Amino acid sequence: MFDGLFTYPTLWEVLTQVKDFNNRTANQRNPNKKPVGILLEIKDYEYHLEYAGVSIVQLVINELSKFGIGTIKDCKNVVPIVIMSFDMNAIKATRELTDLPRVFLISGLQNQPSAFYAEATKYANIIGADLASVWNSKTQTIQPEVKLIKDNQMMVYAWTFQDDANGTQKMFNATIAKDIYYQAVKMNIHVCLIILKLMNNYQDEESGFKIQEKIYTWGRFLLFFLTGLILLIVSFPFSGFLLVNPYPFVLLFSLGSLLILIAIIQVTEYKTIFSQAGTVIYFIALLSGLYTGVFKIGYLTTLGIMIVQILALLYLMAALLPGGQAGLKNYILSKIKT
């Protein structure tokens, strides 16, 4: 891709790899002796259909057919295939072309009307829902919507489970983020020790306490700023798991941002910072992010708070530019008028 340094596998190559694996292991990888299959998700079906005149579903089914696994019978003992999509139109198109199992992916089953399940069963065999829609973590019981799905002759597929209590920690340890984190902590400790030493020992004979007071002020700024920066650096690897488990990223990112905001307060007047409405919203979003990150209030709530936090931050960054605030207001008013 691009300069050829990094490439991506084609569907044919993935199918070949899984087929070879099943042949090589003689279907003994799983306890039930069944071959490994593929959950194949269709992305941006409507977009490609409208702007490129291309049916992604048609292309995928054609490729599967060429490989010899275009139906349940053909793929069952070779590479079992399940087609998935968040787009119901993609599921409908798949039903017209093949009898392969079809999963309609959805987030938030609780928001669906009662007629949804009867309509979905016409095209999908399985409903794939986020874990919160399937399992009530507070009562430790299955959500009532699961029964509605089964009553309409469909199966339930929940995403995403982790098979251990420390899944996120293991994913973190497997990345370069672990080394970055420990190096950043070591650097921060050394810098903080130097700052503390300067704060305690520096004294100017002529200026006296004024210079020492400035050193304390900027020392506090650096302590909060560097600690916040480390937390932001550590949070970035977790952004890759945002849709699966947003809590670690939101918690670390919010805490790091809050510490940097506290650092700025050390060298800036409170009135100057909190005179902006965006700052107040940003501050509330930071506290909310910390709360949801610690207590894991809700998947969608956490993502919503993260979005508000980022939008408020972008607004503040734009407002700090010369004429930025006035430009934002004029832009918003022009959009409202049109």
N, C-alpha and C positions, 0 to 999 in steps of 0.2 A: 504494500500500500504506500502511496506517495513515492518515496525514493527507493522503495524496495527493501529497506532495512527491516521493517516489520511487515509481516503479512498476516492475512486472516484465512482460516480454512473455509472452503466451499462446503455446501451441504453434501455434495457427493463425497468429499474427503472425510467428513464426519461420519457419514453412513458406512463408508468403507472401514474406517477405524473401529467402529462399534461392531460391525460384522466380523472383522478379523479377531477382535477380542473375544467375541462369543465362540468363534470356532476354536480359538487357541485354548480357551479355558474349558471347552466342552460343556458349556452351560452349567458349570459347577460353582460359580461365584455366589449365587444366592441359595439359601437353604431349600427353596422350593424347586430348584433346578431349572428355573425359567431363564431365558436369555435376557440380557440387559437391553432395555429399550430407550426411546428418546421422546421427551416431551417437547414438541415442536411448536413454538409460539409464532403466530402471524402478527407482524407489526405494520402499522400505518397502511392498512388495506385501502381505506377510503382515499387517503392522500395520493397514493400511487395511481389509483383508478381514475381520479379526477384530473391530476396534473400531468401524468405520464401515459395515461391510457393503458396501464398495465395491471393485470390482475395477479397479485402476489400469490393468491390461493391457487390459481391455475398453474403458475410456474412451479410451485412447490409440488402439487399433485403430479404434474408431468415428470418432474425429476424423480419422485418416488416410484412412479410407474416404470420409468426407464431402468431404475435400479432393481425392479422386480418385486417391490413391496407396496404397491399402490392400494391394496385392499387388506382387510383383516386376515383373510385366509393366507395371503401371500407373505405378510410380514410377521405373522404369529410366531414362527419358529426361527426367524432370521434376525430381524431387528424390529420389535414391536414399536408401533408409532401411535402417538396420541396428538391430535391437533388442538392447539389452544389459542384463544384470542380474547381480548377485551372488547372487540368489535363484533356485535351480533351479526352484522352483515357478512363478515368474514366467515362466521360459523354457518350461516345460511348457504353461502357459496360453496363451502366445503361439503355440506350435506348433499348438494346437487351433483358432486363429482365423485364422491367415494363413500364407502361405508365405514371408514376409519373412525374410531371414537373421537368425539368432539367435546371440548371443555370450554364453557363460557366463563371467562374470568371476570370477577366483579369485586369491588371493594365497598363494603357497607351494605350488607343484606337487609339490615333493619330499615333502610330507607326505601325499600322497594314496595310497590303496591301489591295487593293480594293476587291480582291477575298476572303478575310477572311470571310466576312459576308455571302456570298453565301454558303461557306463551313460549317460555324458554324450552319446555319439554318437546316442543314441535321440532326443534332444530338441534338441541344439545343433549348429550347423554349424561353429562357431568356438569355440575356447577362448582367452579373453583373460586373460593372466597378467602379473604384474609382471616387470619387466625382469630381475631377478636369477634368476627361475625359468626364463628363456629363454636368457640369456647368462651364461656364467661369465667374469667380468671378469679373474680371476687367470690362467686358462689361455687366455683369448681364444678359447673354443670354445663351440658351442651345447650346451646342457644335454641329457642323454639323454632327458628327458621329452618334448622336442619331437618326437622320432621316434615315441614312443608315440602322441602326438596324431595325427600324420600317418598312422600305421599304422591308426588307427581312422577314417580318411576324414574328418578334420576339419582346418580351417585353424588357424593360430596368429596371434593378435593380441597384440603386446607393448605394455605401457604402462609408462613413458612415455619416449620418446626426445627428445633435444634435437638440433637440427640444427647446433649449433655448440658449441665448447668453452667459450664464455663466455655460455651461455644464461642462467644465473642472474644474472650481472652485468648483462646487458641488461634482464632483468625488473626488477631492482633500480633501474637507472637510469631506467626508465620510470615509476617511482612517485614519490610525494612524499617517500618515505623518504630519497632521495638528498639533498634540500635539508635535511631534518631532521637527517641525519647531519652534514653540513658545518657547520650552525649550532651543533649540539651540541658538535662538536669545537672550534670557535672559542670558544664560551663556556667550555668546560672548560679550554682553554689559558689564558685570561685569569684565571679563578678560581685555577688552579694557580699562576700567577705571583704573584698577590697573596698566596696562602698561603705560598709559599716566601720571599717578601719579609718577611712577618711573622715567620716562623720564624727568619730570619737576623738581623733587626734589633731585634726586641722584647726589651727587658731591663728588668725592674723593680728599682729600687734596694733596696727593702725585702725583697721575697720572693725575689729572686735567681733561682737556677736552677729552683726549684719551678714558677714561672709559665712559664719558658721550656720546661721539660720538658712541661708540659701543652699548650703551644702546639704543640710537636713532635708530641705524641701525637694531638691533634685535627687537626693538619695532615695527618698520615699517614692518618687516618680519612677526611678529606674527599677526599684525592687518590685513594685506592682506591675510595671510595664513588661519587664523581662519574664516574670512569672506568668502573666497573661499570654505573652507571646508563645511561651513553651506549650501552654495548654492548647492554643490555637493550632500549633504545629502538630501536636499529638492528635488533635481532633480530625485533621484532614484525611488520614487513612480510613477512618470510620465512615466518611461520607460515601464510600463505595457500597456500604451496607445500609444506606439511609432508608431505602424502601423496604428492606427486610427487618431492620431493627434500628429505629432512629434515635433511641434513647442515649447511647454512649456519645454520639456526635453532638446532639443537642446539648447534653449536659456539659461536655468539655468546651464546646464552642461558646456557650452562654457564659460559663464561668470565666473563660479566658477574656471574652469581650468585656465582661463586667469589671475585671481587674484592670484592663487597659483604660476603661472609662474612669475608674477610681484614680488611676495614675494621672490622667489628664486633669482631673479635679485638683490634684496637688499643686499644679502650676497655673491653673485658670480659676477665675472667680465662678462661684456657683451660679450666679445670676446670668453670666454670659453663656454658660452651657445649657441651663434649663430654661432659658428664655425661648428656645426653639420648641415648638409643639412636638416636632419629630423626636427630640431628645427624650421627652417624657414618655412617648409611645415606645421608643427604643428601650428605655430603662425598664418599663413595665414588661415588655416582651422578654428582656433578659431574665428578670425575676421569674416570669412564668416558665421560661425555658428551663431554669434551674429546678423549679418545682416539679414540672412534668418529667424531667430527666431523672430525678431522684425517686419520685413516687409512681412513675409510669402510668399517668392518668389515662391516656388513650392514644392509640396510634394516630388517628386522623387529627386529634387535638394537638398532639406534639408537632406533626408536620405543619399544621396551620400556624402555630406559634412561631415555628422556624421561618416560615414564609413572611409573616408580619415583621419579624426581627430583621430579616435581610432587606425588605422593602424600606423599613424605617432607616436602616443604615445607609442605603443608597440615597435616600432623600437627604440625610444629614451631610453626606459627602458632596452632593450637588449643591446644597445650601451654603456650604463653606467656600465654594468657588466665588470669585468676584461676579456679582450679578446673578449668581446661581439661583438664589431664592426667588428673586423677581422673575427670572426666566421660567422657573417651574410654575409659578402662579399664572403667568401669561399663557403658558402652554396648556395648563389644566382648564383655564377659563375658555380658551379657544376651542378645546375639545367639547366642553359643555355646551357652548353656543352652537357648534355644528351638530 
